[in-house]
Amino acid sequence: MNFILSQLIAVAIFLLAWKLKELINNQNTYVKLLKENAIKVSKVKY
């Protein structure tokens, strides 16, 4: 029983870390898009 529990915890931690990594990657692409849009807007204004 203890072995199964530890396996479940390991899987849960792995999934959490994976989701976190995905979130960070999505955030990075979002920030990159925002920066590109900001550059385009500033080029239009000036």
N, CA, C and O atoms as a Tripos MOL2 file, in Angstrom:
@<TRIPOS>MOLECULE
protein
  184   183    46     0     0
PROTEIN
NO_CHARGES

@<TRIPOS>ATOM
      1 N           0.8330   -1.2060    0.0000 N.3       1 MET1
      2 CA          0.0000    0.0000    0.0000 C.3       1 MET1
      3 C           0.8680    1.2580    0.0000 C.2       1 MET1
      4 O           0.6090    2.2080   -0.7380 O.2       1 MET1
      5 N           1.8960    1.2430    0.8360 N.am      2 ASN2
      6 CA          2.7810    2.3980    0.9210 C.3       2 ASN2
      7 C           3.4880    2.6450   -0.4100 C.2       2 ASN2
      8 O           3.6910    3.7880   -0.8200 O.2       2 ASN2
      9 N           3.8600    1.5450   -1.0790 N.am      3 PHE3
     10 CA          4.5540    1.6550   -2.3620 C.3       3 PHE3
     11 C           3.6590    2.3290   -3.3990 C.2       3 PHE3
     12 O           4.0970    3.2140   -4.1340 O.2       3 PHE3
     13 N           2.3960    1.8960   -3.4450 N.am      4 ILE4
     14 CA          1.4480    2.4670   -4.3990 C.3       4 ILE4
     15 C           1.2550    3.9520   -4.1180 C.2       4 ILE4
     16 O           1.1820    4.7690   -5.0370 O.2       4 ILE4
     17 N           1.1730    4.2860   -2.8370 N.am      5 LEU5
     18 CA          0.9820    5.6800   -2.4400 C.3       5 LEU5
     19 C           2.1590    6.5340   -2.9020 C.2       5 LEU5
     20 O           1.9720    7.6250   -3.4410 O.2       5 LEU5
     21 N           3.3560    6.0330   -2.6900 N.am      6 SER6
     22 CA          4.5450    6.7980   -3.0880 C.3       6 SER6
     23 C           4.6050    6.9480   -4.6090 C.2       6 SER6
     24 O           5.0490    7.9790   -5.1140 O.2       6 SER6
     25 N           4.1620    5.9250   -5.3350 N.am      7 GLN7
     26 CA          4.1300    6.0050   -6.7920 C.3       7 GLN7
     27 C           3.1480    7.0880   -7.2420 C.2       7 GLN7
     28 O           3.4370    7.8770   -8.1410 O.2       7 GLN7
     29 N           1.9820    7.1040   -6.5950 N.am      8 LEU8
     30 CA          0.9720    8.1070   -6.9320 C.3       8 LEU8
     31 C           1.4910    9.5100   -6.6750 C.2       8 LEU8
     32 O           1.2820   10.4150   -7.4830 O.2       8 LEU8
     33 N           2.1700    9.6890   -5.5490 N.am      9 ILE9
     34 CA          2.7170   11.0010   -5.2060 C.3       9 ILE9
     35 C           3.7660   11.4140   -6.2320 C.2       9 ILE9
     36 O           3.8200   12.5720   -6.6440 O.2       9 ILE9
     37 N           4.6010   10.4570   -6.6430 N.am     10 ALA10
     38 CA          5.6400   10.7480   -7.6300 C.3      10 ALA10
     39 C           5.0060   11.1910   -8.9510 C.2      10 ALA10
     40 O           5.4660   12.1470   -9.5760 O.2      10 ALA10
     41 N           3.9600   10.4970   -9.3660 N.am     11 VAL11
     42 CA          3.2700   10.8460  -10.6140 C.3      11 VAL11
     43 C           2.6380   12.2300  -10.5020 C.2      11 VAL11
     44 O           2.7030   13.0280  -11.4360 O.2      11 VAL11
     45 N           2.0260   12.5070   -9.3520 N.am     12 ALA12
     46 CA          1.3790   13.8010   -9.1460 C.3      12 ALA12
     47 C           2.4010   14.9300   -9.2230 C.2      12 ALA12
     48 O           2.1450   15.9620   -9.8420 O.2      12 ALA12
     49 N           3.5590   14.7330   -8.5920 N.am     13 ILE13
     50 CA          4.6150   15.7500   -8.6080 C.3      13 ILE13
     51 C           5.1250   15.9550  -10.0310 C.2      13 ILE13
     52 O           5.3640   17.0830  -10.4610 O.2      13 ILE13
     53 N           5.2880   14.8360  -10.7600 N.am     14 PHE14
     54 CA          5.7610   14.9220  -12.1400 C.3      14 PHE14
     55 C           4.7860   15.7260  -12.9960 C.2      14 PHE14
     56 O           5.1950   16.5930  -13.7690 O.2      14 PHE14
     57 N           3.4860   15.4300  -12.8510 N.am     15 LEU15
     58 CA          2.4710   16.1420  -13.6270 C.3      15 LEU15
     59 C           2.4410   17.6220  -13.2710 C.2      15 LEU15
     60 O           2.2970   18.4780  -14.1430 O.2      15 LEU15
     61 N           2.5780   17.9130  -11.9880 N.am     16 LEU16
     62 CA          2.5860   19.3030  -11.5330 C.3      16 LEU16
     63 C           3.7440   20.0620  -12.1620 C.2      16 LEU16
     64 O           3.5740   21.1690  -12.6730 O.2      16 LEU16
     65 N           4.9230   19.4530  -12.1180 N.am     17 ALA17
     66 CA          6.1150   20.0980  -12.6640 C.3      17 ALA17
     67 C           5.9450   20.3300  -14.1670 C.2      17 ALA17
     68 O           6.3340   21.3720  -14.6950 O.2      17 ALA17
     69 N           5.3560   19.3390  -14.8450 N.am     18 TRP18
     70 CA          5.1530   19.4280  -16.2890 C.3      18 TRP18
     71 C           4.1880   20.5580  -16.6330 C.2      18 TRP18
     72 O           4.4300   21.3310  -17.5600 O.2      18 TRP18
     73 N           3.0920   20.6490  -15.8790 N.am     19 LYS19
     74 CA          2.1100   21.7080  -16.0950 C.3      19 LYS19
     75 C           2.7350   23.0760  -15.8370 C.2      19 LYS19
     76 O           2.4890   24.0360  -16.5670 O.2      19 LYS19
     77 N           3.5460   23.1430  -14.7860 N.am     20 LEU20
     78 CA          4.2050   24.3980  -14.4370 C.3      20 LEU20
     79 C           5.1190   24.8350  -15.5740 C.2      20 LEU20
     80 O           5.1590   26.0100  -15.9380 O.2      20 LEU20
     81 N           5.8560   23.8670  -16.1330 N.am     21 LYS21
     82 CA          6.7630   24.1660  -17.2380 C.3      21 LYS21
     83 C           5.9740   24.6770  -18.4450 C.2      21 LYS21
     84 O           6.3890   25.6290  -19.1060 O.2      21 LYS21
     85 N           4.8420   24.0430  -18.7270 N.am     22 GLU22
     86 CA          3.9910   24.4730  -19.8360 C.3      22 GLU22
     87 C           3.4900   25.8890  -19.6140 C.2      22 GLU22
     88 O           3.4780   26.7110  -20.5300 O.2      22 GLU22
     89 N           3.0750   26.1620  -18.3730 N.am     23 LEU23
     90 CA          2.5770   27.4950  -18.0210 C.3      23 LEU23
     91 C           3.6430   28.5450  -18.2680 C.2      23 LEU23
     92 O           3.3710   29.5990  -18.8420 O.2      23 LEU23
     93 N           4.8680   28.2470  -17.8280 N.am     24 ILE24
     94 CA          5.9730   29.1950  -17.9760 C.3      24 ILE24
     95 C           6.2690   29.4180  -19.4560 C.2      24 ILE24
     96 O           6.5120   30.5480  -19.8820 O.2      24 ILE24
     97 N           6.2480   28.3370  -20.2400 N.am     25 ASN25
     98 CA          6.4970   28.4690  -21.6770 C.3      25 ASN25
     99 C           5.4230   29.3270  -22.3320 C.2      25 ASN25
    100 O           5.7280   30.1790  -23.1670 O.2      25 ASN25
    101 N           4.1610   29.1000  -21.9530 N.am     26 ASN26
    102 CA          3.0610   29.8880  -22.5100 C.3      26 ASN26
    103 C           3.2110   31.3520  -22.1440 C.2      26 ASN26
    104 O           2.9540   32.2400  -22.9570 O.2      26 ASN26
    105 N           3.6310   31.5920  -20.9060 N.am     27 GLN27
    106 CA          3.8000   32.9650  -20.4420 C.3      27 GLN27
    107 C           4.9100   33.6520  -21.2410 C.2      27 GLN27
    108 O           4.7870   34.8210  -21.6060 O.2      27 GLN27
    109 N           5.9960   32.9150  -21.5100 N.am     28 ASN28
    110 CA          7.1100   33.4860  -22.2640 C.3      28 ASN28
    111 C           6.6720   33.8730  -23.6720 C.2      28 ASN28
    112 O           7.0290   34.9440  -24.1620 O.2      28 ASN28
    113 N           5.9010   33.0080  -24.3230 N.am     29 THR29
    114 CA          5.4470   33.3240  -25.6740 C.3      29 THR29
    115 C           4.4790   34.4990  -25.6330 C.2      29 THR29
    116 O           4.4650   35.3280  -26.5420 O.2      29 THR29
    117 N           3.6690   34.5710  -24.5770 N.am     30 TYR30
    118 CA          2.7190   35.6790  -24.4160 C.3      30 TYR30
    119 C           3.4610   37.0000  -24.2680 C.2      30 TYR30
    120 O           3.1020   38.0020  -24.8860 O.2      30 TYR30
    121 N           4.5030   36.9860  -23.4370 N.am     31 VAL31
    122 CA          5.3010   38.2000  -23.2210 C.3      31 VAL31
    123 C           5.9860   38.6120  -24.5250 C.2      31 VAL31
    124 O           6.0610   39.7960  -24.8530 O.2      31 VAL31
    125 N           6.4850   37.6150  -25.2620 N.am     32 LYS32
    126 CA          7.1550   37.8990  -26.5310 C.3      32 LYS32
    127 C           6.1730   38.5540  -27.5100 C.2      32 LYS32
    128 O           6.5140   39.5130  -28.2020 O.2      32 LYS32
    129 N           4.9530   38.0190  -27.5540 N.am     33 LEU33
    130 CA          3.9350   38.5900  -28.4310 C.3      33 LEU33
    131 C           3.6000   40.0180  -28.0210 C.2      33 LEU33
    132 O           3.4390   40.8970  -28.8680 O.2      33 LEU33
    133 N           3.4970   40.2370  -26.7190 N.am     34 LEU34
    134 CA          3.1940   41.5840  -26.2230 C.3      34 LEU34
    135 C           4.2820   42.5600  -26.6350 C.2      34 LEU34
    136 O           3.9940   43.6770  -27.0640 O.2      34 LEU34
    137 N           5.5360   42.1350  -26.5050 N.am     35 LYS35
    138 CA          6.6570   43.0080  -26.8660 C.3      35 LYS35
    139 C           6.6250   43.3310  -28.3540 C.2      35 LYS35
    140 O           6.8370   44.4780  -28.7490 O.2      35 LYS35
    141 N           6.3580   42.3200  -29.1810 N.am     36 GLU36
    142 CA          6.3000   42.5470  -30.6250 C.3      36 GLU36
    143 C           5.1830   43.5260  -30.9720 C.2      36 GLU36
    144 O           5.3590   44.4110  -31.8090 O.2      36 GLU36
    145 N           4.0300   43.3580  -30.3190 N.am     37 ASN37
    146 CA          2.9090   44.2670  -30.5680 C.3      37 ASN37
    147 C           3.2440   45.6750  -30.1140 C.2      37 ASN37
    148 O           2.8880   46.6460  -30.7820 O.2      37 ASN37
    149 N           3.9240   45.7930  -28.9870 N.am     38 ALA38
    150 CA          4.3020   47.1110  -28.4700 C.3      38 ALA38
    151 C           5.2410   47.8030  -29.4520 C.2      38 ALA38
    152 O           5.1330   49.0080  -29.6800 O.2      38 ALA38
    153 N           6.1640   47.0310  -30.0320 N.am     39 ILE39
    154 CA          7.1000   47.6030  -31.0060 C.3      39 ILE39
    155 C           6.3360   48.0850  -32.2420 C.2      39 ILE39
    156 O           6.6090   49.1670  -32.7620 O.2      39 ILE39
    157 N           5.3790   47.2780  -32.7100 N.am     40 LYS40
    158 CA          4.5860   47.6660  -33.8780 C.3      40 LYS40
    159 C           3.8000   48.9360  -33.6020 C.2      40 LYS40
    160 O           3.7460   49.8380  -34.4380 O.2      40 LYS40
    161 N           3.1930   49.0020  -32.4240 N.am     41 VAL41
    162 CA          2.3830   50.1730  -32.0660 C.3      41 VAL41
    163 C           3.2580   51.4130  -31.9860 C.2      41 VAL41
    164 O           2.8780   52.4800  -32.4670 O.2      41 VAL41
    165 N           4.4280   51.2730  -31.3790 N.am     42 SER42
    166 CA          5.3080   52.4380  -31.2380 C.3      42 SER42
    167 C           5.8160   52.8990  -32.6050 C.2      42 SER42
    168 O           6.0350   54.0920  -32.8120 O.2      42 SER42
    169 N           6.0050   51.9630  -33.5370 N.am     43 LYS43
    170 CA          6.4440   52.3470  -34.8830 C.3      43 LYS43
    171 C           5.3390   53.1150  -35.6030 C.2      43 LYS43
    172 O           5.6110   54.0390  -36.3700 O.2      43 LYS43
    173 N           4.1000   52.7280  -35.3510 N.am     44 VAL44
    174 CA          2.9790   53.4070  -35.9940 C.3      44 VAL44
    175 C           2.8280   54.8120  -35.4300 C.2      44 VAL44
    176 O           2.5580   55.7560  -36.1730 O.2      44 VAL44
    177 N           2.9990   54.9530  -34.1310 N.am     45 LYS45
    178 CA          2.7840   56.2500  -33.4760 C.3      45 LYS45
    179 C           3.8450   57.2690  -33.8700 C.2      45 LYS45
    180 O           3.5200   58.4330  -34.1080 O.2      45 LYS45
    181 N           5.0920   56.8590  -33.9430 N.am     46 TYR46
    182 CA          6.1710   57.8260  -34.1570 C.3      46 TYR46
    183 C           6.6460   57.8400  -35.5990 C.2      46 TYR46
    184 O           7.5510   58.6010  -35.9440 O.2      46 TYR46
@<TRIPOS>BOND
     1     1     2 1
     2     2     3 1
     3     3     4 2
     4     3     5 am
     5     5     6 1
     6     6     7 1
     7     7     8 2
     8     7     9 am
     9     9    10 1
    10    10    11 1
    11    11    12 2
    12    11    13 am
    13    13    14 1
    14    14    15 1
    15    15    16 2
    16    15    17 am
    17    17    18 1
    18    18    19 1
    19    19    20 2
    20    19    21 am
    21    21    22 1
    22    22    23 1
    23    23    24 2
    24    23    25 am
    25    25    26 1
    26    26    27 1
    27    27    28 2
    28    27    29 am
    29    29    30 1
    30    30    31 1
    31    31    32 2
    32    31    33 am
    33    33    34 1
    34    34    35 1
    35    35    36 2
    36    35    37 am
    37    37    38 1
    38    38    39 1
    39    39    40 2
    40    39    41 am
    41    41    42 1
    42    42    43 1
    43    43    44 2
    44    43    45 am
    45    45    46 1
    46    46    47 1
    47    47    48 2
    48    47    49 am
    49    49    50 1
    50    50    51 1
    51    51    52 2
    52    51    53 am
    53    53    54 1
    54    54    55 1
    55    55    56 2
    56    55    57 am
    57    57    58 1
    58    58    59 1
    59    59    60 2
    60    59    61 am
    61    61    62 1
    62    62    63 1
    63    63    64 2
    64    63    65 am
    65    65    66 1
    66    66    67 1
    67    67    68 2
    68    67    69 am
    69    69    70 1
    70    70    71 1
    71    71    72 2
    72    71    73 am
    73    73    74 1
    74    74    75 1
    75    75    76 2
    76    75    77 am
    77    77    78 1
    78    78    79 1
    79    79    80 2
    80    79    81 am
    81    81    82 1
    82    82    83 1
    83    83    84 2
    84    83    85 am
    85    85    86 1
    86    86    87 1
    87    87    88 2
    88    87    89 am
    89    89    90 1
    90    90    91 1
    91    91    92 2
    92    91    93 am
    93    93    94 1
    94    94    95 1
    95    95    96 2
    96    95    97 am
    97    97    98 1
    98    98    99 1
    99    99   100 2
   100    99   101 am
   101   101   102 1
   102   102   103 1
   103   103   104 2
   104   103   105 am
   105   105   106 1
   106   106   107 1
   107   107   108 2
   108   107   109 am
   109   109   110 1
   110   110   111 1
   111   111   112 2
   112   111   113 am
   113   113   114 1
   114   114   115 1
   115   115   116 2
   116   115   117 am
   117   117   118 1
   118   118   119 1
   119   119   120 2
   120   119   121 am
   121   121   122 1
   122   122   123 1
   123   123   124 2
   124   123   125 am
   125   125   126 1
   126   126   127 1
   127   127   128 2
   128   127   129 am
   129   129   130 1
   130   130   131 1
   131   131   132 2
   132   131   133 am
   133   133   134 1
   134   134   135 1
   135   135   136 2
   136   135   137 am
   137   137   138 1
   138   138   139 1
   139   139   140 2
   140   139   141 am
   141   141   142 1
   142   142   143 1
   143   143   144 2
   144   143   145 am
   145   145   146 1
   146   146   147 1
   147   147   148 2
   148   147   149 am
   149   149   150 1
   150   150   151 1
   151   151   152 2
   152   151   153 am
   153   153   154 1
   154   154   155 1
   155   155   156 2
   156   155   157 am
   157   157   158 1
   158   158   159 1
   159   159   160 2
   160   159   161 am
   161   161   162 1
   162   162   163 1
   163   163   164 2
   164   163   165 am
   165   165   166 1
   166   166   167 1
   167   167   168 2
   168   167   169 am
   169   169   170 1
   170   170   171 1
   171   171   172 2
   172   171   173 am
   173   173   174 1
   174   174   175 1
   175   175   176 2
   176   175   177 am
   177   177   178 1
   178   178   179 1
   179   179   180 2
   180   179   181 am
   181   181   182 1
   182   182   183 1
   183   183   184 2
@<TRIPOS>SUBSTRUCTURE
     1 MET1         2 RESIDUE 1 A MET
     2 ASN2         6 RESIDUE 1 A ASN
     3 PHE3        10 RESIDUE 1 A PHE
     4 ILE4        14 RESIDUE 1 A ILE
     5 LEU5        18 RESIDUE 1 A LEU
     6 SER6        22 RESIDUE 1 A SER
     7 GLN7        26 RESIDUE 1 A GLN
     8 LEU8        30 RESIDUE 1 A LEU
     9 ILE9        34 RESIDUE 1 A ILE
    10 ALA10       38 RESIDUE 1 A ALA
    11 VAL11       42 RESIDUE 1 A VAL
    12 ALA12       46 RESIDUE 1 A ALA
    13 ILE13       50 RESIDUE 1 A ILE
    14 PHE14       54 RESIDUE 1 A PHE
    15 LEU15       58 RESIDUE 1 A LEU
    16 LEU16       62 RESIDUE 1 A LEU
    17 ALA17       66 RESIDUE 1 A ALA
    18 TRP18       70 RESIDUE 1 A TRP
    19 LYS19       74 RESIDUE 1 A LYS
    20 LEU20       78 RESIDUE 1 A LEU
    21 LYS21       82 RESIDUE 1 A LYS
    22 GLU22       86 RESIDUE 1 A GLU
    23 LEU23       90 RESIDUE 1 A LEU
    24 ILE24       94 RESIDUE 1 A ILE
    25 ASN25       98 RESIDUE 1 A ASN
    26 ASN26      102 RESIDUE 1 A ASN
    27 GLN27      106 RESIDUE 1 A GLN
    28 ASN28      110 RESIDUE 1 A ASN
    29 THR29      114 RESIDUE 1 A THR
    30 TYR30      118 RESIDUE 1 A TYR
    31 VAL31      122 RESIDUE 1 A VAL
    32 LYS32      126 RESIDUE 1 A LYS
    33 LEU33      130 RESIDUE 1 A LEU
    34 LEU34      134 RESIDUE 1 A LEU
    35 LYS35      138 RESIDUE 1 A LYS
    36 GLU36      142 RESIDUE 1 A GLU
    37 ASN37      146 RESIDUE 1 A ASN
    38 ALA38      150 RESIDUE 1 A ALA
    39 ILE39      154 RESIDUE 1 A ILE
    40 LYS40      158 RESIDUE 1 A LYS
    41 VAL41      162 RESIDUE 1 A VAL
    42 SER42      166 RESIDUE 1 A SER
    43 LYS43      170 RESIDUE 1 A LYS
    44 VAL44      174 RESIDUE 1 A VAL
    45 LYS45      178 RESIDUE 1 A LYS
    46 TYR46      182 RESIDUE 1 A TYR
